[in-house]
Amino acid sequence: MALTSAIVSQLAGGPLVGVYMGKWVDGQFSTGPLFLILGIFLGVGAGTYGTIHLVRAYTGDD
C-alpha cells in the first residue's frame, strides 16, 4: 500500500509541480504557454525517473 501511494504521488506530483511552476514563470515573463508545456514535460520526466528509482530501490535492483 505504501509503495502504491508513493508511486501515485510521484507520477501525479511531478506534472502538477511542473504546471504550477510553468504558469508562474509564464506570468513573470509573459511568454504564453511556453514554460507551461516545458514544465509539464519536465514534471512527467521527473515523476517517471523518481518512480523507476523508487521501484528499483524497493525491489533491490539498485
Secondary structure, DSSP 8 states (H G I E B T S, - for coil): -HHHHHHHHHHHHHHHHHHHHHHHHHHHHT-TTHHHHHHHHHHHHHHHHHHHHHHHHHHT--
